[in-house]
Structure formats: C-alpha cells, structure tokens
Amino acid sequence: MSTIFVAGAGGYIGSVLIEALLDAGHRVRAFDRFFFRTALLADLETRPGLEVLRGDSRSVQASVFEGVDVAMDLAGISNDPS
C-alpha cells in the first residue's frame, strides 16, 4: 500500500482518481484549494486512508510530502472560459 499525494484533488480528474486509488487500497493525501468542491470528493471524505489538505500548490510546504511514496500534480486551470 502506497501513500499518494494528489495536487488538484478537487478537480474533475483528481476527484475521480482519488476514488480509484482508494479502491485499489492506497492511502491518499488530497491537496487542493477546493474552490469548487465536488460532490464526489465530499462523499469520499469519510473513507479510511484519505487525508484532505486545503492549500495552494504554488506555495506548498515540504512537510506535506512526509511519508509520501508518489506525488501526482493535477493542479491547473480547468474552467470553461479558460
């Protein structure tokens, strides 16, 4: 079982990826600003193995990577006008 850090966890891809990673037995550290909190992520918040951290990936502290085996960066601009 790996601990996976996912930046952009609250986005369209991140929220689906988190569910798949948890289903596969991984621990997930979800990191996002969560401006647009998805219903899927809200449903997952009580699942064992999920840690949710609110923050901006442009100024992430090194301490969030402690104990992390894999880091995935999905953070980005993802709204319709952009």
C-alpha positions, 0 to 999 in steps of 0.5 A, a space after each residue: 500500500 502506497 501513500 499518494 499525494 494528489 495536487 488538484 484533488 478537487 478537480 474533475 480528474 483528481 476527484 475521480 482518481 482519488 476514488 480509484 486509488 482508494 479502491 485499489 487500497 492506497 492511502 491518499 493525501 488530497 491537496 487542493 484549494 477546493 474552490 469548487 468542491 465536488 460532490 464526489 470528493 465530499 462523499 469520499 471524505 469519510 473513507 479510511 486512508 484519505 487525508 484532505 489538505 486545503 492549500 495552494 500548490 504554488 506555495 506548498 510546504 515540504 512537510 506535506 510530502 512526509 511519508 509520501 511514496 508518489 506525488 501526482 500534480 493535477 493542479 491547473 486551470 480547468 474552467 470553461 472560459 479558460 
